[in-house]
């Protein structure tokens, strides 16, 4: 994912992806293999289905803050999702035009956590007295790109991280990684024959020695059968905490999505099916399992 034209949206999406790509070796490994197999000429040829962000539902942060960036740049807020077990709210946002990825944005409902977990999170976030997005020039792509990688709250201690991890792995991920890009998604159906079905693509990825998330099965399928998703297990990163302690924790990962044609377009030749004619949106059950790509049940398997 790289946009040549210099617009604010292109600038901050490029910054996001470049930094994410540096920290997630699976991105380059998969891209290089696709180039070697002549499936694509370069990263530019890979269609990015969506990118995802995680946030904390506390005053001045969360979805109501973060979404302002994308709404300002022409994204449209769409369906709401609730993840009861993980205590998460989420929305997806439709892009201003087809060359841009969808956005999937989730937030932890902090009020539903234990008192101890709430206190830990608020100890880090209570110092944020105003919405930080309101301080940004939303027409300055460079400034927005830097914002995604800013330290909005202090680095956690290892003890606080581990206490959160025991209750909400999502909370632990956000308290350390902040707004760092959680994942990008390869549109499998946009690739050439032999790679354009999720079953084939998963086999290709596994042949590279990359582990897939097995929560709910390697392939997560929507109730209507028209959205199939899978993902790698998050890359582990060496984390240094506020007290100088270190440990290996989950970073980000890569997702793959196959959007099948809607029933009324099932007979249209594959190469002629448009984005609008394919299954859109997301599926709660699929996303619930994709979240676990960063969970210890997968990373330590």
TORROMAR-732869 format. One line per field, with one value per residue (C-alpha): residue in three letters; z, x negated, y negated. Coordinates in steps of 0.25 Angstrom, whole numbers, plus 5000, padded with zeros to 4 digits. Layout:
BEGIN
resn = [ala; ...]
w = [Z; ...]
u = [X; ...]
v = [Y; ...]
This chain:
BEGIN
resn = [unk; unk; unk; unk; unk; unk; unk; unk; unk; unk; unk; unk; unk; unk; unk; unk; unk; unk; unk; unk; unk; unk; unk; unk; unk; unk; unk; unk; unk; unk; unk; unk; unk; unk; unk; unk; unk; unk; unk; unk; unk; unk; unk; unk; unk; unk; unk; unk; unk; unk; unk; unk; unk; unk; unk; unk; unk; unk; unk; unk; unk; unk; unk; unk; unk; unk; unk; unk; unk; unk; unk; unk; unk; unk; unk; unk; unk; unk; unk; unk; unk; unk; unk; unk; unk; unk; unk; unk; unk; unk; unk; unk; unk; unk; unk; unk; unk; unk; unk; unk; unk; unk; unk; unk; unk; unk; unk; unk; unk; unk; unk; unk; unk; unk; unk; unk; unk; unk; unk; unk; unk; unk; unk; unk; unk; unk; unk; unk; unk; unk; unk; unk; unk; unk; unk; unk; unk; unk; unk; unk; unk; unk; unk; unk; unk; unk; unk; unk; unk; unk; unk; unk; unk; unk; unk; unk; unk; unk; unk; unk; unk; unk; unk; unk; unk; unk; unk; unk; unk; unk; unk; unk; unk; unk; unk; unk; unk; unk; unk; unk; unk; unk; unk; unk; unk; unk; unk; unk; unk; unk; unk; unk; unk; unk; unk; unk; unk; unk; unk; unk; unk; unk; unk; unk; unk; unk; unk; unk; unk; unk; unk; unk; unk; unk; unk; unk; unk; unk; unk; unk; unk; unk; unk; unk; unk; unk; unk; unk; unk; unk; unk; unk; unk; unk; unk; unk; unk; unk; unk; unk; unk; unk; unk; unk; unk; unk; unk; unk; unk; unk; unk; unk; unk; unk; unk; unk; unk; unk; unk; unk; unk; unk; unk; unk; unk; unk; unk; unk; unk; unk; unk; unk; unk; unk; unk; unk; unk; unk; unk; unk; unk; unk; unk; unk; unk; unk; unk; unk; unk; unk; unk; unk; unk; unk; unk; unk; unk; unk; unk; unk; unk]
w = [5000; 4995; 4989; 4979; 4979; 4991; 4998; 5013; 5013; 5005; 5013; 5026; 5021; 5015; 5028; 5035; 5026; 5025; 5040; 5041; 5030; 5037; 5049; 5043; 5035; 5030; 5021; 5013; 5013; 5007; 4997; 4993; 4990; 4982; 4974; 4972; 4968; 4958; 4965; 4966; 4961; 4974; 4987; 4979; 4972; 4985; 4988; 5003; 5008; 5021; 5032; 5047; 5060; 5074; 5085; 5099; 5103; 5113; 5113; 5101; 5094; 5088; 5075; 5076; 5076; 5066; 5056; 5054; 5046; 5036; 5035; 5031; 5020; 5013; 5021; 5024; 5037; 5035; 5043; 5058; 5065; 5079; 5085; 5098; 5102; 5099; 5104; 5091; 5082; 5068; 5055; 5040; 5031; 5016; 5008; 5000; 4987; 4984; 4984; 4999; 5009; 5018; 5033; 5045; 5058; 5071; 5086; 5099; 5108; 5120; 5130; 5128; 5133; 5148; 5157; 5157; 5142; 5141; 5151; 5144; 5130; 5136; 5143; 5130; 5122; 5133; 5129; 5116; 5119; 5104; 5092; 5085; 5071; 5073; 5074; 5060; 5047; 5040; 5026; 5030; 5026; 5032; 5046; 5046; 5042; 5054; 5063; 5061; 5067; 5078; 5093; 5097; 5111; 5119; 5116; 5125; 5136; 5133; 5145; 5140; 5126; 5132; 5141; 5129; 5121; 5131; 5129; 5115; 5105; 5096; 5108; 5109; 5095; 5094; 5107; 5101; 5086; 5086; 5072; 5065; 5053; 5057; 5043; 5028; 5020; 5006; 4997; 4993; 4982; 4975; 4972; 4960; 4959; 4968; 4979; 4979; 4988; 5003; 5004; 4993; 4999; 5013; 5008; 5000; 5013; 5021; 5011; 5015; 5029; 5034; 5045; 5044; 5055; 5058; 5067; 5061; 5050; 5041; 5032; 5038; 5030; 5031; 5033; 5018; 5014; 5006; 5014; 5018; 5026; 5032; 5038; 5043; 5057; 5062; 5061; 5075; 5079; 5090; 5099; 5109; 5120; 5129; 5140; 5130; 5130; 5117; 5112; 5098; 5095; 5083; 5072; 5059; 5048; 5034; 5030; 5017; 5013; 5001; 4998; 4989; 4979; 4985; 4980; 4969; 4963; 4965; 4949; 4946; 4941; 4952; 4945; 4943; 4957; 4963; 4978; 4979; 4974; 4985; 5000; 5008; 5023; 5033; 5042; 5057; 5059; 5049; 5055; 5069; 5065; 5057; 5069; 5075; 5066; 5077; 5088; 5096; 5092; 5078; 5080; 5090; 5083]
u = [5000; 4993; 5000; 4992; 5001; 4998; 5011; 5012; 5020; 5009; 4998; 5003; 5007; 4993; 4986; 4995; 4992; 4977; 4975; 4985; 4977; 4964; 4969; 4977; 4967; 4978; 4983; 4970; 4968; 4982; 4980; 4967; 4972; 4984; 4974; 4965; 4977; 4981; 4995; 4992; 4981; 4979; 4986; 4994; 5002; 5008; 5021; 5023; 5037; 5036; 5027; 5031; 5028; 5031; 5034; 5038; 5052; 5049; 5052; 5045; 5040; 5047; 5055; 5062; 5048; 5041; 5052; 5051; 5038; 5044; 5058; 5050; 5044; 5057; 5059; 5073; 5077; 5085; 5089; 5087; 5082; 5082; 5073; 5079; 5068; 5057; 5064; 5062; 5070; 5066; 5070; 5065; 5064; 5065; 5054; 5056; 5053; 5049; 5034; 5034; 5036; 5048; 5045; 5049; 5048; 5051; 5050; 5050; 5062; 5053; 5065; 5068; 5055; 5051; 5049; 5034; 5033; 5040; 5031; 5019; 5024; 5029; 5015; 5009; 5020; 5026; 5015; 5022; 5031; 5035; 5037; 5023; 5029; 5036; 5021; 5018; 5018; 5026; 5021; 5007; 5004; 4990; 4995; 5006; 4996; 4987; 4999; 5002; 4988; 4988; 4988; 5001; 5000; 4987; 4981; 4987; 4979; 4978; 4986; 4998; 4997; 4997; 5009; 5017; 5012; 5018; 5032; 5032; 5022; 5028; 5025; 5011; 5008; 5014; 5007; 4993; 4995; 5005; 5010; 5000; 5006; 5012; 5013; 5014; 5022; 5019; 5031; 5029; 5040; 5033; 5021; 5019; 5024; 5018; 5017; 5030; 5038; 5035; 5032; 5021; 5015; 5014; 5007; 4997; 4995; 4992; 4983; 4974; 4973; 4983; 4993; 5008; 5018; 5026; 5036; 5050; 5042; 5032; 5043; 5054; 5067; 5078; 5092; 5096; 5083; 5079; 5068; 5056; 5044; 5031; 5019; 5005; 5001; 4996; 4981; 4974; 4966; 4957; 4963; 4956; 4966; 4965; 4957; 4947; 4952; 4954; 4962; 4967; 4981; 4990; 4989; 4997; 5001; 5006; 5020; 5026; 5040; 5048; 5061; 5070; 5080; 5094; 5104; 5110; 5096; 5091; 5092; 5083; 5069; 5059; 5051; 5063; 5068; 5067; 5065; 5079; 5084; 5076; 5080; 5077; 5076; 5071; 5076; 5076; 5072; 5061; 5055; 5056; 5047; 5037; 5035; 5029; 5017; 5010; 5015; 5005; 5014; 5009; 4995; 4991; 4997]
v = [5000; 4987; 4975; 4967; 4954; 4945; 4942; 4941; 4955; 4962; 4956; 4961; 4975; 4976; 4973; 4983; 4994; 4992; 4992; 5004; 5012; 5009; 5016; 5028; 5036; 5045; 5033; 5033; 5048; 5050; 5039; 5044; 5058; 5052; 5045; 5057; 5065; 5054; 5052; 5037; 5028; 5021; 5017; 5007; 5018; 5023; 5018; 5014; 5018; 5011; 5006; 5007; 4999; 5002; 4991; 4989; 4984; 4974; 4959; 4951; 4964; 4976; 4976; 4963; 4956; 4965; 4965; 4950; 4952; 4962; 4955; 4942; 4949; 4954; 4967; 4971; 4978; 4991; 5003; 5004; 5017; 5021; 5032; 5037; 5046; 5036; 5024; 5016; 5007; 5005; 4998; 4999; 4988; 4988; 4981; 4968; 4976; 4991; 4989; 4987; 4998; 4999; 4995; 5004; 4997; 5003; 4998; 5005; 5002; 4999; 4998; 5012; 5017; 5020; 5008; 5012; 5012; 4999; 4992; 4997; 4991; 4978; 4976; 4975; 4968; 4958; 4948; 4946; 4934; 4931; 4939; 4939; 4940; 4926; 4921; 4926; 4919; 4930; 4925; 4928; 4942; 4942; 4937; 4948; 4959; 4954; 4954; 4969; 4972; 4962; 4966; 4961; 4967; 4972; 4985; 4996; 5003; 5018; 5021; 5013; 5019; 5033; 5030; 5025; 5036; 5046; 5039; 5033; 5036; 5025; 5015; 5020; 5018; 5004; 4999; 5003; 5001; 4989; 4985; 4993; 5000; 5013; 5020; 5018; 5028; 5034; 5035; 5049; 5049; 5038; 5047; 5056; 5071; 5080; 5070; 5063; 5073; 5072; 5087; 5086; 5073; 5079; 5091; 5082; 5074; 5086; 5091; 5079; 5084; 5073; 5078; 5075; 5072; 5084; 5078; 5082; 5090; 5084; 5079; 5070; 5071; 5061; 5067; 5064; 5071; 5058; 5053; 5062; 5057; 5062; 5056; 5058; 5060; 5046; 5044; 5044; 5032; 5029; 5019; 5010; 5005; 4992; 4999; 5004; 5018; 5025; 5037; 5042; 5037; 5038; 5027; 5027; 5037; 5038; 5042; 5048; 5046; 5052; 5045; 5053; 5047; 5045; 5055; 5047; 5045; 5060; 5062; 5050; 5055; 5053; 5043; 5034; 5034; 5020; 5016; 5012; 5025; 5033; 5035; 5022; 5019; 5029; 5040; 5040; 5055; 5054; 5042; 5047; 5058; 5049; 5041; 5053; 5052; 5044; 5053; 5062; 5074; 5072; 5066; 5077; 5088]
